[in-house]
């Protein structure tokens, strides 16, 4: 089986009180998830606020992840940017510091034709010459990676390995898998249905703070115990629901921080922190899950 499978938390990017990248907290987030059984990381994606970070911060995320994980898990670094040149620079840097793979949203803001999107991925892929994952996030980018477009990318980008499918077109998971692509389902609430449809695993933000719940889904499904996997998915969805009551980025950071006993800060502006009442409700929801401690010593 490919090493690109299982639970890949889409990591948060912790911020200090001044709003700068908190490297020490980020290391703790990574270590917590590794010890809980995560198989890899999706670094600086949507949950990681990459489009709100400068290039130096994105580059530090890649370097720290490669150093901290030390080959214990697989790192997929997001290098997506509005311009091809910037994405290619981030791609080359990610390869140089030792990540295992890159991922990239399609060029956004301006509507681009299929040929332009394929050329964007060709240049970004060549800059790293690592396995490349397309990030299909039409709700944010305005670009839907359809099976037809993916076939064009597959023909034009030799580094293409697969994609994260964060689109409501759930049926395309089976089509992408049939194309020989490693397709991660992009909603942790649909991990089990995704696996049944041919997904290779799950990439999402909520596993940041409760990775063991999604690891249990994976382990049960791999063991062929569907009843156990269904029960695990129901429990995991209770954790997933906690992140969707209030602002998503602020909620995930709050929940991760509570699990590792470290403040992960607020979302970067123009994002805002939770209110006191929202935070208290979220922590009550987390306590109700009765998750065990993960030793970081």
RODO-2510 file (C-alpha; in nm, 4 decimals, decimal comma):
residues 297
     n   res          X          Y          Z
     1     x     0,0000     0,0000     0,0000
     2     x     0,1136     0,3552    -0,0701
     3     x     0,2447     0,5516     0,2256
     4     x    -0,0213     0,8107     0,1437
     5     x    -0,3052     0,6607     0,3424
     6     x    -0,4820     0,6979     0,6734
     7     x    -0,5382     1,0005     0,8957
     8     x    -0,3618     1,3231     0,7957
     9     x    -0,4681     1,6083     1,0245
    10     x    -0,4788     1,9414     0,8436
    11     x    -0,2648     2,1215     1,0979
    12     x    -0,3409     2,4535     1,2595
    13     x    -0,0800     2,7274     1,2588
    14     x    -0,0531     2,8415     1,6233
    15     x    -0,0067     3,2121     1,6853
    16     x     0,1489     3,3860     1,9857
    17     x    -0,0258     3,6794     2,1623
    18     x     0,1287     3,9232     1,9134
    19     x    -0,0074     3,7253     1,6197
    20     x     0,3241     3,5734     1,5070
    21     x     0,3773     3,2070     1,4222
    22     x     0,4341     3,0129     1,7458
    23     x     0,6922     2,7516     1,6510
    24     x     0,7059     2,5801     1,9892
    25     x     0,3292     2,5297     1,9981
    26     x     0,3371     2,3977     1,6409
    27     x     0,5903     2,1321     1,7413
    28     x     0,3587     2,0257     2,0223
    29     x     0,0651     1,9967     1,7826
    30     x     0,2707     1,7683     1,5589
    31     x     0,4011     1,5537     1,8437
    32     x     0,0564     1,5172     1,9990
    33     x    -0,0887     1,3879     1,6737
    34     x     0,1992     1,1499     1,6044
    35     x     0,1652     0,9941     1,9483
    36     x    -0,2092     0,9584     1,8948
    37     x    -0,1471     0,7512     1,5817
    38     x    -0,1793     0,9967     1,2927
    39     x    -0,0202     0,8710     0,9726
    40     x     0,0859     1,2082     0,8354
    41     x     0,0153     1,5788     0,8124
    42     x    -0,1401     1,8190     0,5637
    43     x     0,0616     2,1286     0,6456
    44     x    -0,0440     2,4926     0,5982
    45     x    -0,3650     2,4141     0,4169
    46     x    -0,6982     2,5841     0,4748
    47     x    -0,7025     2,5008     0,8462
    48     x    -0,3402     2,6200     0,8616
    49     x    -0,4324     2,9646     0,7208
    50     x    -0,1608     2,9459     0,4567
    51     x    -0,3037     3,2238     0,2423
    52     x    -0,2785     3,4550     0,5451
    53     x     0,0881     3,3698     0,6076
    54     x     0,3923     3,5215     0,4419
    55     x     0,6403     3,3063     0,2535
    56     x     0,8879     3,2957     0,5403
    57     x     0,6221     3,1578     0,7740
    58     x     0,5142     2,8939     0,5239
    59     x     0,8770     2,7959     0,4766
    60     x     0,9302     2,7668     0,8528
    61     x     0,6273     2,5378     0,8778
    62     x     0,7782     2,3054     0,6169
    63     x     1,1215     2,3042     0,7792
    64     x     0,9935     2,2510     1,1330
    65     x     0,7599     1,9711     1,0273
    66     x     1,0370     1,7844     0,8470
    67     x     1,2667     1,8238     1,1470
    68     x     1,0120     1,7455     1,4190
    69     x     0,8561     1,4408     1,2566
    70     x     1,1910     1,2931     1,1566
    71     x     1,0507     1,0437     0,9094
    72     x     0,8003     0,8991     1,1560
    73     x     0,5030     1,0140     0,9477
    74     x     0,4446     1,1540     0,6002
    75     x     0,4381     1,5324     0,5490
    76     x     0,2389     1,6921     0,2673
    77     x     0,3162     2,0642     0,2470
    78     x     0,0715     2,3066     0,0907
    79     x     0,2410     2,5465    -0,1514
    80     x    -0,0641     2,6932    -0,3202
    81     x    -0,0581     3,0603    -0,4146
    82     x    -0,2324     3,2957    -0,6541
    83     x     0,0747     3,3155    -0,8767
    84     x     0,2619     3,0287    -1,0337
    85     x     0,6002     3,1794    -0,9517
    86     x     0,5256     3,2059    -0,5802
    87     x     0,3827     2,8535    -0,5620
    88     x     0,6882     2,7174    -0,7462
    89     x     0,9259     2,8923    -0,5030
    90     x     0,7427     2,7437    -0,2059
    91     x     0,7446     2,4062    -0,3793
    92     x     1,1203     2,4123    -0,4356
    93     x     1,1810     2,5153    -0,0762
    94     x     0,9584     2,2367     0,0597
    95     x     1,1584     1,9781    -0,1311
    96     x     1,4867     2,1284    -0,0155
    97     x     1,3983     2,1076     0,3558
    98     x     1,2831     1,7494     0,3339
    99     x     0,9046     1,7207     0,3214
   100     x     0,7703     1,4097     0,1510
   101     x     0,5144     1,5631    -0,0815
   102     x     0,3479     1,8870    -0,1804
   103     x    -0,0113     1,9906    -0,2315
   104     x    -0,1517     2,2897    -0,4100
   105     x    -0,4830     2,4614    -0,4695
   106     x    -0,5448     2,5660    -0,8293
   107     x    -0,4771     2,9305    -0,9169
   108     x    -0,7600     3,1363    -0,7714
   109     x    -0,9315     3,4757    -0,7876
   110     x    -0,9119     3,5084    -1,1676
   111     x    -1,0965     3,2445    -1,3643
   112     x    -0,8417     3,0288    -1,5451
   113     x    -0,8952     2,7831    -1,8279
   114     x    -0,8045     2,4173    -1,8035
   115     x    -0,4819     2,4579    -1,9986
   116     x    -0,3638     2,7348    -1,7645
   117     x    -0,4448     2,5241    -1,4576
   118     x    -0,2557     2,2263    -1,5970
   119     x     0,0449     2,4455    -1,6784
   120     x     0,0363     2,5897    -1,3267
   121     x     0,0549     2,2408    -1,1792
   122     x     0,3222     2,1329    -1,4265
   123     x     0,5545     2,4151    -1,3175
   124     x     0,4803     2,3746    -0,9458
   125     x     0,5285     1,9980    -0,9668
   126     x     0,8554     2,0257    -1,1549
   127     x     0,9943     2,2749    -0,9015
   128     x     0,9879     2,0103    -0,6273
   129     x     0,9803     1,6844    -0,8241
   130     x     0,7957     1,5287    -0,5307
   131     x     0,4585     1,3530    -0,5276
   132     x     0,1971     1,6224    -0,5894
   133     x    -0,1549     1,6376    -0,4510
   134     x    -0,4159     1,8657    -0,6034
   135     x    -0,6240     2,0442    -0,3410
   136     x    -0,9827     2,0449    -0,4652
   137     x    -1,1438     2,3176    -0,2540
   138     x    -1,4008     2,4860    -0,4792
   139     x    -1,5809     2,6584    -0,1908
   140     x    -1,2719     2,8732    -0,1333
   141     x    -1,0980     2,8820    -0,4704
   142     x    -1,3981     2,8975    -0,7022
   143     x    -1,2405     2,6174    -0,9086
   144     x    -1,3885     2,2677    -0,9195
   145     x    -1,1420     1,9950    -1,0107
   146     x    -1,3690     1,7698    -1,2128
   147     x    -1,2684     1,4224    -1,3303
   148     x    -1,2245     1,5649    -1,6800
   149     x    -0,9864     1,8365    -1,5582
   150     x    -0,8045     1,5867    -1,3380
   151     x    -0,7404     1,3646    -1,6384
   152     x    -0,5775     1,6617    -1,8110
   153     x    -0,3617     1,7256    -1,5040
   154     x    -0,2764     1,3565    -1,4884
   155     x    -0,1624     1,3659    -1,8517
   156     x     0,0409     1,6842    -1,8108
   157     x     0,1941     1,6576    -1,4635
   158     x     0,4157     1,3532    -1,4074
   159     x     0,4467     1,4239    -1,0328
   160     x     0,0702     1,3927    -0,9764
   161     x    -0,0068     1,1425    -0,7010
   162     x    -0,3583     1,2288    -0,5960
   163     x    -0,5819     1,4888    -0,4396
   164     x    -0,7673     1,6067    -0,1336
   165     x    -1,1313     1,6116    -0,2354
   166     x    -1,3079     1,8864    -0,0387
   167     x    -1,6010     1,9169    -0,2744
   168     x    -1,9705     1,8365    -0,2306
   169     x    -1,9491     1,6146    -0,5400
   170     x    -1,8942     1,3060    -0,3242
   171     x    -1,9480     1,0614    -0,6102
   172     x    -1,6258     1,1768    -0,7749
   173     x    -1,4246     1,0015    -0,5027
   174     x    -1,4903     0,6686    -0,6719
   175     x    -1,3996     0,8107    -1,0119
   176     x    -1,0712     0,9570    -0,8873
   177     x    -0,9808     0,6290    -0,7159
   178     x    -1,0550     0,4398    -1,0375
   179     x    -0,8101     0,6727    -1,2137
   180     x    -0,5357     0,5335    -0,9907
   181     x    -0,5161     0,8454    -0,7750
   182     x    -0,4732     0,8570    -0,3987
   183     x    -0,7882     1,0457    -0,3031
   184     x    -0,8175     1,1787     0,0508
   185     x    -1,1697     1,2685     0,1574
   186     x    -1,1678     1,6265     0,2787
   187     x    -1,4457     1,6037     0,5359
   188     x    -1,3726     1,4040     0,8496
   189     x    -1,7472     1,3623     0,9054
   190     x    -1,7577     1,1506     0,5889
   191     x    -1,4409     0,9492     0,6390
   192     x    -1,6018     0,6069     0,6532
   193     x    -1,8276     0,6622     0,3490
   194     x    -1,5209     0,7992     0,1733
   195     x    -1,3200     0,4861     0,2471
   196     x    -1,6033     0,2693     0,1178
   197     x    -1,6074     0,4802    -0,2004
   198     x    -1,2334     0,4288    -0,2533
   199     x    -1,0682     0,7126    -0,0603
   200     x    -0,7178     0,6409     0,0699
   201     x    -0,7807     0,8272     0,3946
   202     x    -0,8933     1,1575     0,5394
   203     x    -0,7472     1,5089     0,5564
   204     x    -0,9327     1,7599     0,7724
   205     x    -0,8913     2,0008     1,0620
   206     x    -1,0924     1,8329     1,3415
   207     x    -0,8513     1,5352     1,3695
   208     x    -0,6000     1,7934     1,5017
   209     x    -0,7659     1,7800     1,8423
   210     x    -0,9093     1,4258     1,8483
   211     x    -0,6871     1,2219     1,6147
   212     x    -0,7451     0,9000     1,8066
   213     x    -1,1132     0,9004     1,7090
   214     x    -1,0356     0,9005     1,3393
   215     x    -0,7472     0,6573     1,3813
   216     x    -1,0029     0,4195     1,5301
   217     x    -1,2201     0,4487     1,2180
   218     x    -0,9184     0,3679     1,0030
   219     x    -0,8067     0,0732     1,2141
   220     x    -1,1565    -0,0755     1,2318
   221     x    -1,2111    -0,0424     0,8589
   222     x    -0,8731    -0,1965     0,7796
   223     x    -0,9627    -0,4877     1,0082
   224     x    -1,2851    -0,5406     0,8153
   225     x    -1,5004    -0,4604     1,1184
   226     x    -1,7645    -0,2351     0,9664
   227     x    -1,9833    -0,2209     1,2782
   228     x    -1,6872    -0,1004     1,4829
   229     x    -1,5972     0,1517     1,2121
   230     x    -1,9541     0,2849     1,2040
   231     x    -1,9542     0,3289     1,5816
   232     x    -1,6184     0,5055     1,5613
   233     x    -1,7476     0,7405     1,2913
   234     x    -2,0494     0,8326     1,5026
   235     x    -1,8249     0,9194     1,7960
   236     x    -1,5818     1,1103     1,5752
   237     x    -1,8694     1,3129     1,4344
   238     x    -1,9469     1,4379     1,7850
   239     x    -1,5960     1,5837     1,7877
   240     x    -1,6375     1,7170     1,4331
   241     x    -1,9615     1,8928     1,5301
   242     x    -1,7817     2,0865     1,8022
   243     x    -1,5709     2,2695     1,5440
   244     x    -1,8714     2,3787     1,3400
   245     x    -2,0810     2,5525     1,6054
   246     x    -1,8786     2,8728     1,6009
   247     x    -1,5968     3,0152     1,3886
   248     x    -1,4136     2,7142     1,2462
   249     x    -1,0519     2,8359     1,2673
   250     x    -1,0922     2,9798     1,6155
   251     x    -1,2688     2,6641     1,7318
   252     x    -1,0069     2,4219     1,6031
   253     x    -0,7261     2,6278     1,7562
   254     x    -0,9085     2,6405     2,0885
   255     x    -0,9729     2,2654     2,0912
   256     x    -0,6168     2,1737     1,9904
   257     x    -0,4814     2,4085     2,2553
   258     x    -0,6957     2,2457     2,5207
   259     x    -0,5689     1,8976     2,4285
   260     x    -0,2009     1,9975     2,4406
   261     x    -0,2393     2,2475     2,7262
   262     x    -0,0922     2,5253     2,5126
   263     x    -0,2583     2,8385     2,3812
   264     x    -0,2643     2,8192     1,9998
   265     x    -0,3844     3,1759     1,9662
   266     x    -0,6533     3,3335     1,7534
   267     x    -0,6971     3,3185     1,3774
   268     x    -0,4914     3,5732     1,1900
   269     x    -0,6725     3,8965     1,1030
   270     x    -0,9286     3,9495     0,9726
   271     x    -1,0246     3,6433     1,1770
   272     x    -1,1247     3,6933     1,5388
   273     x    -1,1155     3,4823     1,8559
   274     x    -1,4125     3,3135     2,0165
   275     x    -1,6146     3,4977     2,2760
   276     x    -1,5773     3,3872     2,6380
   277     x    -1,9169     3,2142     2,6226
   278     x    -1,8305     3,0358     2,2987
   279     x    -1,4999     2,9172     2,4365
   280     x    -1,6646     2,7846     2,7532
   281     x    -1,9240     2,5963     2,5473
   282     x    -1,6556     2,4474     2,3259
   283     x    -1,4508     2,3263     2,6210
   284     x    -1,7631     2,1692     2,7704
   285     x    -1,8213     1,9864     2,4415
   286     x    -1,4626     1,8633     2,4471
   287     x    -1,4912     1,7403     2,8059
   288     x    -1,8084     1,5513     2,7156
   289     x    -1,6092     1,3432     2,4668
   290     x    -1,4115     1,1985     2,7595
   291     x    -1,0898     1,1652     2,5614
   292     x    -0,7863     1,0274     2,7372
   293     x    -0,4607     1,2149     2,7807
   294     x    -0,1806     1,1821     2,5238
   295     x     0,1573     1,1883     2,6976
   296     x     0,3982     1,4403     2,5433
   297     x     0,6792     1,3958     2,7975
***
